[in-house]
Amino acid sequence: MTVTKVYVVYYSLYGHVEIVAREVLRGANTVQGVEATLWQIPETLPDRVLEKMKAPSKASDVAEIKPQQLSEADGFLFGFPSRFGMMPAQFLAFFDATDELWASQALSGKPAGIFWSTGFHGGGQENSALTTIPKLAHHGMIYVPLGYTFGKGMFEMDEVKGGSSYGAGTYAGDGSRQPTELELQQAFYQGKYVAEIVKKLKV
């Protein structure tokens, strides 16, 4: 059986996106014939700054990805914490380094989903995805939104829930809030949903 490779690529400063990313990975790996791998984006902030920000250590069991490694995958799920309604500088720097892939259009036709974390309601639960789409478009990648395929979980009104039709998400609040069970269920679903589409579209 041909293996379909899905890369779950994330950046996480305080751990919220990492938690969501691991659930996305779990969902993707439930699809038969799919091999999903977790990667993290290199940090660009100096250690001294990270110490002052009281940022925890990065996950030791997740390797850092280099831009050229993206060409190895058949599809992607990109995750990050929102900064002013868009991806953070670390992820921007990573995409800025994909110029050779862009020049050869090596990623053209490959599906990609997006997930995120924001501080509060106005932090970019939709805009984070919208401002990422141009990066995908320049590479010729196919953006895969969730739509309302997650079902009744999309219409939850009795509890605070991140995510939207654009992808899975969570709220960090002041940093103390952790992803809820419902948010993790949506992340798991997104991983499975996107992986199924990647497998279906693989040539």
Accessible surface in RSA format (square Angstrom, percent):
REM  Atomic radii and reference values for relative SASA: ProtOr
REM  Chains: A
REM  Algorithm: Lee & Richards
REM  Probe-radius: 1.40
REM  Slices: 20
REM RES _ NUM      All-atoms   Total-Side   Main-Chain    Non-polar    All polar
REM                ABS   REL    ABS   REL    ABS   REL    ABS   REL    ABS   REL
RES MET A   1   172.89  89.5  89.73  59.4  83.15 198.0  97.01  82.5  75.88 100.5
RES THR A   2   102.42  72.8  81.72  82.9  20.70  49.3  52.32  70.3  50.10  75.7
RES VAL A   3    68.23  44.9  59.33  53.7   8.90  21.5  59.33  51.5   8.90  24.1
RES THR A   4     4.72   3.4   4.72   4.8   0.00   0.0   0.00   0.0   4.72   7.1
RES LYS A   5    77.69  37.9  77.69  47.7   0.00   0.0  29.30  26.4  48.39  51.5
RES VAL A   6     0.00   0.0   0.00   0.0   0.00   0.0   0.00   0.0   0.00   0.0
RES TYR A   7    10.74   5.0  10.74   6.1   0.00   0.0   2.99   2.2   7.75   9.6
RES VAL A   8     0.00   0.0   0.00   0.0   0.00   0.0   0.00   0.0   0.00   0.0
RES VAL A   9     0.00   0.0   0.00   0.0   0.00   0.0   0.00   0.0   0.00   0.0
RES TYR A  10     2.47   1.2   2.47   1.4   0.00   0.0   1.96   1.5   0.51   0.6
RES TYR A  11     2.06   1.0   1.72   1.0   0.34   0.9   1.97   1.5   0.08   0.1
RES SER A  12    10.20   8.6   3.29   4.4   6.91  15.9   2.69   5.7   7.52  10.5
RES LEU A  13     8.59   4.8   5.40   3.9   3.20   8.0   5.41   3.8   3.19   8.6
RES TYR A  14    98.87  46.2  78.75  44.8  20.12  52.4  65.67  49.4  33.20  40.9
RES GLY A  15    18.80  23.2   0.00   N/A  18.80  23.2  17.36  47.6   1.43   3.2
RES HIS A  16    10.65   5.8   9.92   6.9   0.73   1.9   5.01   5.2   5.64   6.6
RES VAL A  17     2.38   1.6   1.89   1.7   0.49   1.2   2.07   1.8   0.31   0.9
RES GLU A  18    37.58  21.6  37.58  28.4   0.00   0.0   3.21   6.2  34.37  28.1
RES ILE A  19    67.62  38.5  63.92  47.6   3.70   8.9  65.51  47.2   2.11   5.7
RES VAL A  20     1.93   1.3   1.93   1.7   0.00   0.0   1.93   1.7   0.00   0.0
RES ALA A  21     0.00   0.0   0.00   0.0   0.00   0.0   0.00   0.0   0.00   0.0
RES ARG A  22    82.65  34.7  78.50  40.0   4.15   9.9  45.04  61.6  37.61  22.8
RES GLU A  23    31.19  17.9  31.19  23.6   0.00   0.0   1.07   2.1  30.12  24.6
RES VAL A  24     0.00   0.0   0.00   0.0   0.00   0.0   0.00   0.0   0.00   0.0
RES LEU A  25    34.61  19.3  34.61  24.8   0.00   0.0  34.61  24.3   0.00   0.0
RES ARG A  26   137.37  57.7 132.44  67.5   4.94  11.8  61.59  84.2  75.78  45.9
RES GLY A  27     0.00   0.0   0.00   N/A   0.00   0.0   0.00   0.0   0.00   0.0
RES ALA A  28     0.00   0.0   0.00   0.0   0.00   0.0   0.00   0.0   0.00   0.0
RES ASN A  29    70.35  48.5  46.69  45.1  23.66  57.0  20.82  50.1  49.53  47.9
RES THR A  30    72.84  51.8  39.07  39.6  33.77  80.5  47.22  63.4  25.62  38.7
RES VAL A  31    15.15  10.0   8.79   8.0   6.36  15.3  13.19  11.5   1.96   5.3
RES GLN A  32   132.14  73.9 118.70  86.7  13.45  32.0  47.14 100.3  85.00  64.5
RES GLY A  33    19.02  23.5   0.00   N/A  19.02  23.5  10.07  27.6   8.95  20.0
RES VAL A  34    15.23  10.0   0.00   0.0  15.23  36.7   0.61   0.5  14.62  39.6
RES GLU A  35    86.48  49.7  83.86  63.4   2.62   6.2  30.74  59.5  55.74  45.5
RES ALA A  36    11.70  10.8   0.00   0.0  11.70  26.6   0.00   0.0  11.70  31.0
RES THR A  37    46.93  33.4  44.02  44.6   2.91   6.9  35.10  47.1  11.83  17.9
RES LEU A  38    18.50  10.3   8.70   6.2   9.80  24.6   8.70   6.1   9.80  26.4
RES TRP A  39    32.39  13.0  32.39  15.7   0.00   0.0  32.39  17.3   0.00   0.0
RES GLN A  40    12.61   7.1  12.61   9.2   0.00   0.0   2.00   4.3  10.61   8.0
RES ILE A  41     4.92   2.8   0.81   0.6   4.11   9.9   0.81   0.6   4.11  11.1
RES PRO A  42    46.93  34.2  46.14  42.1   0.79   2.9  46.14  38.1   0.79   4.9
RES GLU A  43    41.58  23.9  16.94  12.8  24.63  58.7  16.94  32.8  24.63  20.1
RES THR A  44    76.84  54.7  44.66  45.3  32.18  76.7  46.13  62.0  30.71  46.4
RES LEU A  45    56.05  31.2  48.06  34.4   7.99  20.1  48.19  33.8   7.85  21.1
RES PRO A  46    80.73  58.8  68.32  62.3  12.40  45.1  80.73  66.7   0.00   0.0
RES ASP A  47   107.99  75.6 102.13 101.7   5.86  13.9  29.04  68.3  78.95  78.7
RES ARG A  48   174.79  73.4 170.76  87.0   4.04   9.6  61.46  84.0 113.33  68.7
RES VAL A  49    55.52  36.5  55.24  50.0   0.27   0.7  55.52  48.2   0.00   0.0
RES LEU A  50    24.62  13.7  24.51  17.5   0.11   0.3  24.62  17.3   0.00   0.0
RES GLU A  51   129.09  74.1 110.49  83.6  18.61  44.3  48.48  93.8  80.61  65.8
RES LYS A  52   145.70  71.1 119.43  73.3  26.27  62.5  77.03  69.3  68.67  73.1
RES MET A  53    72.48  37.5  57.44  38.0  15.04  35.8  60.87  51.8  11.61  15.4
RES LYS A  54   173.49  84.6 150.17  92.1  23.32  55.5 114.43 103.0  59.06  62.9
RES ALA A  55    21.20  19.5   1.30   2.0  19.90  45.3   1.30   1.8  19.90  52.7
RES PRO A  56    71.74  52.3  54.14  49.4  17.60  64.0  66.13  54.6   5.61  34.9
RES SER A  57   111.39  94.1  78.05 104.2  33.34  76.8  46.90  99.9  64.50  90.4
RES LYS A  58    63.25  30.9  44.53  27.3  18.73  44.6  47.32  42.6  15.93  17.0
RES ALA A  59    16.93  15.6   1.40   2.2  15.53  35.3  12.39  17.4   4.54  12.0
RES SER A  60   123.47 104.3  78.95 105.4  44.52 102.5  54.75 116.6  68.72  96.3
RES ASP A  61   104.04  72.9  65.32  65.0  38.72  91.5  47.61 112.0  56.43  56.3
RES VAL A  62    10.14   6.7   2.05   1.9   8.10  19.5   3.96   3.4   6.18  16.8
RES ALA A  63    61.23  56.3  45.36  70.0  15.87  36.1  55.86  78.7   5.37  14.2
RES GLU A  64    98.45  56.5  80.70  61.0  17.75  42.3  26.46  51.2  71.99  58.8
RES ILE A  65     0.39   0.2   0.00   0.0   0.39   0.9   0.01   0.0   0.38   1.0
RES LYS A  66   128.18  62.5 127.49  78.2   0.69   1.6  70.38  63.3  57.80  61.6
RES PRO A  67    25.34  18.5  25.34  23.1   0.00   0.0  25.34  20.9   0.00   0.0
RES GLN A  68   110.10  61.6 105.02  76.8   5.08  12.1  51.86 110.4  58.24  44.2
RES GLN A  69    39.36  22.0  38.71  28.3   0.64   1.5  11.57  24.6  27.78  21.1
RES LEU A  70     0.00   0.0   0.00   0.0   0.00   0.0   0.00   0.0   0.00   0.0
RES SER A  71    49.84  42.1  33.98  45.3  15.87  36.5  15.09  32.1  34.76  48.7
RES GLU A  72    89.76  51.5  68.35  51.7  21.41  51.0  36.41  70.4  53.35  43.6
RES ALA A  73     0.59   0.5   0.00   0.0   0.59   1.3   0.03   0.0   0.56   1.5
RES ASP A  74    30.79  21.6  26.10  26.0   4.69  11.1   3.59   8.4  27.20  27.1
RES GLY A  75     0.00   0.0   0.00   N/A   0.00   0.0   0.00   0.0   0.00   0.0
RES PHE A  76     0.00   0.0   0.00   0.0   0.00   0.0   0.00   0.0   0.00   0.0
RES LEU A  77     0.00   0.0   0.00   0.0   0.00   0.0   0.00   0.0   0.00   0.0
RES PHE A  78     0.00   0.0   0.00   0.0   0.00   0.0   0.00   0.0   0.00   0.0
RES GLY A  79     0.00   0.0   0.00   N/A   0.00   0.0   0.00   0.0   0.00   0.0
RES PHE A  80     0.00   0.0   0.00   0.0   0.00   0.0   0.00   0.0   0.00   0.0
RES PRO A  81    14.55  10.6  14.55  13.3   0.00   0.0  14.55  12.0   0.00   0.0
RES SER A  82    13.88  11.7   0.73   1.0  13.15  30.3   0.73   1.6  13.15  18.4
RES ARG A  83    84.59  35.5  81.18  41.4   3.41   8.1  43.58  59.6  41.01  24.9
RES PHE A  84   210.13 105.1 167.44 103.7  42.69 111.1 182.58 110.7  27.55  78.8
RES GLY A  85     8.53  10.5   0.00   N/A   8.53  10.5   7.11  19.5   1.41   3.2
RES MET A  86    65.58  34.0  65.58  43.4   0.00   0.0  28.11  23.9  37.47  49.6
RES MET A  87     2.44   1.3   0.66   0.4   1.78   4.2   0.66   0.6   1.78   2.4
RES PRO A  88     1.25   0.9   0.79   0.7   0.45   1.7   1.25   1.0   0.00   0.0
RES ALA A  89    68.38  62.9  59.07  91.2   9.31  21.2  60.03  84.5   8.35  22.1
RES GLN A  90    13.19   7.4  12.17   8.9   1.02   2.4   0.00   0.0  13.19  10.0
RES PHE A  91     0.00   0.0   0.00   0.0   0.00   0.0   0.00   0.0   0.00   0.0
RES LEU A  92    49.46  27.5  49.30  35.3   0.16   0.4  49.30  34.6   0.16   0.4
RES ALA A  93    45.31  41.7  34.71  53.6  10.60  24.1  38.98  54.9   6.33  16.8
RES PHE A  94     9.70   4.9   3.26   2.0   6.44  16.8   9.26   5.6   0.44   1.2
RES PHE A  95    13.67   6.8   5.16   3.2   8.52  22.2   5.54   3.4   8.13  23.3
RES ASP A  96   112.58  78.9  88.31  87.9  24.27  57.4  29.88  70.3  82.70  82.5
RES ALA A  97    54.78  50.4  34.49  53.2  20.30  46.2  41.80  58.9  12.99  34.4
RES THR A  98     3.31   2.4   2.52   2.6   0.79   1.9   0.85   1.1   2.46   3.7
RES ASP A  99    85.70  60.0  79.82  79.4   5.88  13.9  35.54  83.6  50.16  50.0
RES GLU A 100   138.93  79.8 131.46  99.5   7.47  17.8  48.41  93.6  90.51  73.9
RES LEU A 101    16.19   9.0  16.05  11.5   0.14   0.3  16.19  11.4   0.00   0.0
RES TRP A 102   131.12  52.6 129.19  62.5   1.93   4.5 118.55  63.2  12.57  20.4
RES ALA A 103    76.75  70.6  42.54  65.6  34.21  77.8  47.20  66.5  29.54  78.3
RES SER A 104    79.15  66.9  46.42  61.9  32.73  75.4  51.78 110.3  27.37  38.3
RES GLN A 105    74.39  41.6  64.23  46.9  10.16  24.2  46.14  98.2  28.25  21.4
RES ALA A 106    38.67  35.6  16.61  25.6  22.05  50.2  27.08  38.1  11.59  30.7
RES LEU A 107     0.03   0.0   0.03   0.0   0.00   0.0   0.03   0.0   0.00   0.0
RES SER A 108    60.08  50.8  40.18  53.6  19.90  45.9  11.16  23.8  48.92  68.5
RES GLY A 109    39.39  48.6   0.00   N/A  39.39  48.6  25.81  70.8  13.58  30.4
RES LYS A 110    36.87  18.0  36.28  22.3   0.59   1.4  29.25  26.3   7.62   8.1
RES PRO A 111     3.70   2.7   3.70   3.4   0.00   0.0   3.70   3.1   0.00   0.0
RES ALA A 112     0.00   0.0   0.00   0.0   0.00   0.0   0.00   0.0   0.00   0.0
RES GLY A 113     0.00   0.0   0.00   N/A   0.00   0.0   0.00   0.0   0.00   0.0
RES ILE A 114     0.00   0.0   0.00   0.0   0.00   0.0   0.00   0.0   0.00   0.0
RES PHE A 115     0.09   0.0   0.09   0.1   0.00   0.0   0.09   0.1   0.00   0.0
RES TRP A 116     0.79   0.3   0.00   0.0   0.79   1.8   0.46   0.2   0.32   0.5
RES SER A 117     4.78   4.0   3.88   5.2   0.89   2.1   0.47   1.0   4.31   6.0
RES THR A 118     3.65   2.6   0.13   0.1   3.52   8.4   3.65   4.9   0.00   0.0
RES GLY A 119    29.20  36.0   0.00   N/A  29.20  36.0  17.44  47.9  11.76  26.3
RES PHE A 120   132.84  66.5 129.72  80.3   3.11   8.1 131.76  79.9   1.08   3.1
RES HIS A 121   131.61  71.9 115.61  80.4  16.00  40.9  83.06  85.6  48.54  56.5
RES GLY A 122    81.81 100.9   0.00   N/A  81.81 100.9  44.28 121.5  37.53  84.1
RES GLY A 123    24.63  30.4   0.00   N/A  24.63  30.4  21.70  59.6   2.92   6.6
RES GLY A 124     8.08  10.0   0.00   N/A   8.08  10.0   6.69  18.3   1.40   3.1
RES GLN A 125    16.05   9.0  13.83  10.1   2.21   5.3  13.83  29.4   2.21   1.7
RES GLU A 126    89.32  51.3  86.82  65.7   2.51   6.0  21.28  41.2  68.05  55.6
RES ASN A 127    68.44  47.2  66.40  64.2   2.04   4.9  18.49  44.5  49.95  48.3
RES SER A 128     0.00   0.0   0.00   0.0   0.00   0.0   0.00   0.0   0.00   0.0
RES ALA A 129     0.00   0.0   0.00   0.0   0.00   0.0   0.00   0.0   0.00   0.0
RES LEU A 130    79.34  44.2  69.42  49.7   9.92  24.9  69.54  48.8   9.80  26.4
RES THR A 131    40.02  28.5  34.41  34.9   5.60  13.4  37.92  50.9   2.09   3.2
RES THR A 132     0.08   0.1   0.08   0.1   0.00   0.0   0.00   0.0   0.08   0.1
RES ILE A 133    49.40  28.1  49.40  36.8   0.00   0.0  49.40  35.6   0.00   0.0
RES PRO A 134    64.33  46.9  60.33  55.0   4.00  14.6  64.33  53.1   0.00   0.0
RES LYS A 135    49.14  24.0  45.13  27.7   4.01   9.5  34.82  31.3  14.32  15.3
RES LEU A 136     1.16   0.6   1.16   0.8   0.00   0.0   1.16   0.8   0.00   0.0
RES ALA A 137    64.31  59.1  40.67  62.8  23.64  53.8  47.51  66.9  16.80  44.5
RES HIS A 138   123.85  67.7 112.33  78.1  11.53  29.5  73.72  76.0  50.13  58.3
RES HIS A 139     7.88   4.3   7.88   5.5   0.00   0.0   2.62   2.7   5.25   6.1
RES GLY A 140    26.80  33.0   0.00   N/A  26.80  33.0  18.79  51.6   8.01  17.9
RES MET A 141    13.49   7.0   0.00   0.0  13.49  32.1   0.00   0.0  13.49  17.9
RES ILE A 142    78.02  44.4  74.43  55.4   3.59   8.6  78.02  56.2   0.00   0.0
RES TYR A 143    45.56  21.3  27.65  15.7  17.91  46.6  27.65  20.8  17.91  22.1
RES VAL A 144     9.34   6.1   7.85   7.1   1.49   3.6   8.87   7.7   0.47   1.3
RES PRO A 145    56.91  41.5  53.77  49.0   3.14  11.4  53.82  44.4   3.09  19.2
RES LEU A 146     0.89   0.5   0.37   0.3   0.52   1.3   0.89   0.6   0.00   0.0
RES GLY A 147    27.27  33.6   0.00   N/A  27.27  33.6  26.94  73.9   0.33   0.7
RES TYR A 148   128.95  60.2 110.96  63.1  17.98  46.8  70.73  53.2  58.22  71.8
RES THR A 149    67.07  47.7  40.39  41.0  26.67  63.6  49.82  66.9  17.25  26.1
RES PHE A 150    34.86  17.4  19.38  12.0  15.48  40.3  20.73  12.6  14.13  40.4
RES GLY A 151    32.29  39.8   0.00   N/A  32.29  39.8  32.29  88.6   0.00   0.0
RES LYS A 152   189.43  92.4 173.04 106.2  16.39  39.0 119.40 107.5  70.03  74.6
RES GLY A 153     8.46  10.4   0.00   N/A   8.46  10.4   7.20  19.8   1.26   2.8
RES MET A 154    25.26  13.1   3.92   2.6  21.34  50.8   3.98   3.4  21.29  28.2
RES PHE A 155   131.37  65.7 115.43  71.5  15.94  41.5 121.02  73.4  10.36  29.6
RES GLU A 156    56.82  32.6  38.21  28.9  18.61  44.3   5.03   9.7  51.79  42.3
RES MET A 157   174.86  90.6 141.11  93.4  33.75  80.4 116.27  98.9  58.59  77.6
RES ASP A 158   140.72  98.6 104.48 104.0  36.24  85.7  33.41  78.6 107.31 107.0
RES GLU A 159    82.62  47.4  64.44  48.8  18.18  43.3  35.54  68.7  47.07  38.4
RES VAL A 160    75.95  50.0  66.36  60.1   9.60  23.1  71.63  62.2   4.32  11.7
RES LYS A 161    30.93  15.1  11.95   7.3  18.98  45.2   9.70   8.7  21.23  22.6
RES GLY A 162     0.15   0.2   0.00   N/A   0.15   0.2   0.15   0.4   0.00   0.0
RES GLY A 163    14.58  18.0   0.00   N/A  14.58  18.0   0.00   0.0  14.58  32.7
RES SER A 164    15.20  12.8   9.31  12.4   5.90  13.6  15.20  32.4   0.00   0.0
RES SER A 165    24.82  21.0  23.25  31.0   1.57   3.6   7.14  15.2  17.68  24.8
RES TYR A 166    54.01  25.2  54.00  30.7   0.01   0.0  20.99  15.8  33.01  40.7
RES GLY A 167     0.00   0.0   0.00   N/A   0.00   0.0   0.00   0.0   0.00   0.0
RES ALA A 168     0.00   0.0   0.00   0.0   0.00   0.0   0.00   0.0   0.00   0.0
RES GLY A 169     1.15   1.4   0.00   N/A   1.15   1.4   0.00   0.0   1.15   2.6
RES THR A 170     0.02   0.0   0.02   0.0   0.00   0.0   0.02   0.0   0.00   0.0
RES TYR A 171    19.30   9.0  19.30  11.0   0.00   0.0   6.40   4.8  12.90  15.9
RES ALA A 172    14.60  13.4  14.60  22.5   0.00   0.0  14.60  20.6   0.00   0.0
RES GLY A 173    20.50  25.3   0.00   N/A  20.50  25.3   9.84  27.0  10.66  23.9
RES ASP A 174   125.56  88.0  82.09  81.7  43.46 102.8  48.00 113.0  77.56  77.3
RES GLY A 175    31.43  38.8   0.00   N/A  31.43  38.8  20.14  55.3  11.29  25.3
RES SER A 176    91.30  77.2  61.92  82.6  29.38  67.7  52.42 111.6  38.88  54.5
RES ARG A 177    59.32  24.9  50.88  25.9   8.43  20.1  46.90  64.1  12.42   7.5
RES GLN A 178    91.07  50.9  81.44  59.5   9.63  22.9  53.05 112.9  38.02  28.8
RES PRO A 179    14.74  10.7   0.84   0.8  13.90  50.5   0.84   0.7  13.90  86.4
RES THR A 180    38.36  27.3  31.64  32.1   6.72  16.0  38.36  51.5   0.00   0.0
RES GLU A 181   119.91  68.8 112.00  84.7   7.91  18.8  55.00 106.4  64.91  53.0
RES LEU A 182    26.79  14.9  24.38  17.4   2.41   6.0  24.88  17.5   1.91   5.1
RES GLU A 183     1.23   0.7   0.19   0.1   1.04   2.5   0.19   0.4   1.04   0.8
RES LEU A 184    35.15  19.6  35.06  25.1   0.10   0.2  35.15  24.7   0.00   0.0
RES GLN A 185    83.50  46.7  76.93  56.2   6.57  15.6  27.76  59.1  55.74  42.3
RES GLN A 186     0.05   0.0   0.05   0.0   0.00   0.0   0.01   0.0   0.04   0.0
RES ALA A 187     0.02   0.0   0.02   0.0   0.00   0.0   0.02   0.0   0.00   0.0
RES PHE A 188    51.76  25.9  51.76  32.1   0.00   0.0  51.76  31.4   0.00   0.0
RES TYR A 189    57.07  26.6  56.12  31.9   0.94   2.5  47.69  35.8   9.38  11.6
RES GLN A 190     0.19   0.1   0.19   0.1   0.00   0.0   0.00   0.0   0.19   0.1
RES GLY A 191     0.00   0.0   0.00   N/A   0.00   0.0   0.00   0.0   0.00   0.0
RES LYS A 192    78.17  38.1  78.17  48.0   0.00   0.0  44.51  40.1  33.66  35.9
RES TYR A 193    50.55  23.6  49.25  28.0   1.30   3.4  25.08  18.9  25.47  31.4
RES VAL A 194     0.17   0.1   0.17   0.2   0.00   0.0   0.17   0.2   0.00   0.0
RES ALA A 195     0.00   0.0   0.00   0.0   0.00   0.0   0.00   0.0   0.00   0.0
RES GLU A 196    67.25  38.6  62.88  47.6   4.37  10.4  23.56  45.6  43.69  35.7
RES ILE A 197    36.37  20.7  36.37  27.1   0.00   0.0  36.37  26.2   0.00   0.0
RES VAL A 198     0.57   0.4   0.00   0.0   0.57   1.4   0.00   0.0   0.57   1.5
RES LYS A 199    83.18  40.6  72.72  44.6  10.46  24.9  48.37  43.5  34.81  37.1
RES LYS A 200   161.50  78.8 129.33  79.4  32.17  76.6  85.84  77.3  75.66  80.6
RES LEU A 201    82.71  46.1  63.82  45.7  18.89  47.5  66.96  47.0  15.76  42.4
RES LYS A 202    69.81  34.1  40.30  24.7  29.51  70.3  38.36  34.5  31.46  33.5
RES VAL A 203   183.92 121.0 126.82 114.8  57.10 137.6 154.30 134.1  29.62  80.3
END  Absolute sums over single chains surface
CHAIN  1 A     9730.9       7657.6       2073.3       5822.4       3908.4
END  Absolute sums over all chains
TOTAL          9730.9       7657.6       2073.3       5822.4       3908.4
